[in-house]
Amino acid sequence: MIWLLYPHLRCPQYIEPADVLEAAQAAGLRHITTVKVATDWDGAQLANPFAYQARR
């Protein structure tokens, strides 16, 4: 499991959430959830899809 932190909308280095999801899919990862971790930061939980299914 990986937590990827990226700047929120108000930051000059803002990254579209769709770009994060597209990059995760390209890397073979599955998006699990998104959370707000600080005023200017969001986080996306990513995991190997096979490892995630095995834990269920």
ZITA-V565462 format. One record per pair of residues at least 12 apart in sequence whose ideal C-beta (glycine too) atoms are under 8 Angstrom apart, sorted by sequence separation. I is the first residue (numbers start at 1). GAP is how many residues later the second one is. D is the distance in whole Angstrom. If there is no record, write none. Layout:
i=I gap=GAP d=D
i=I gap=GAP d=D
//
This chain:
i=33 gap=12 d=5
i=31 gap=13 d=6
i=32 gap=13 d=4
i=6 gap=14 d=6
i=31 gap=14 d=7
i=32 gap=14 d=7
i=31 gap=15 d=6
i=32 gap=15 d=6
i=4 gap=16 d=6
i=30 gap=16 d=7
i=17 gap=17 d=7
i=29 gap=17 d=4
i=30 gap=17 d=6
i=29 gap=18 d=6
i=30 gap=18 d=7
i=29 gap=19 d=7
i=30 gap=19 d=4
i=4 gap=20 d=8
i=24 gap=20 d=7
i=28 gap=20 d=7
i=29 gap=20 d=7
i=32 gap=20 d=7
i=28 gap=21 d=8
i=24 gap=22 d=5
i=30 gap=22 d=6
i=21 gap=23 d=8
i=20 gap=24 d=5
i=17 gap=25 d=7
i=2 gap=27 d=7
i=17 gap=27 d=8
i=8 gap=28 d=7
i=11 gap=29 d=5
i=10 gap=30 d=6
i=1 gap=31 d=8
i=8 gap=31 d=7
i=5 gap=32 d=6
i=8 gap=32 d=5
i=7 gap=33 d=6
i=8 gap=33 d=6
i=7 gap=34 d=6
i=8 gap=34 d=5
i=6 gap=35 d=7
i=7 gap=35 d=8
i=5 gap=36 d=5
i=6 gap=36 d=6
i=5 gap=37 d=7
i=6 gap=37 d=8
i=5 gap=38 d=5
i=6 gap=38 d=7
i=4 gap=39 d=7
i=3 gap=40 d=5
i=4 gap=40 d=5
i=3 gap=41 d=7
i=3 gap=42 d=6
i=4 gap=42 d=6
i=2 gap=43 d=7
i=3 gap=43 d=8
i=1 gap=44 d=7
i=2 gap=44 d=5
i=1 gap=45 d=7
i=2 gap=45 d=7
i=1 gap=46 d=5
i=1 gap=50 d=8
//
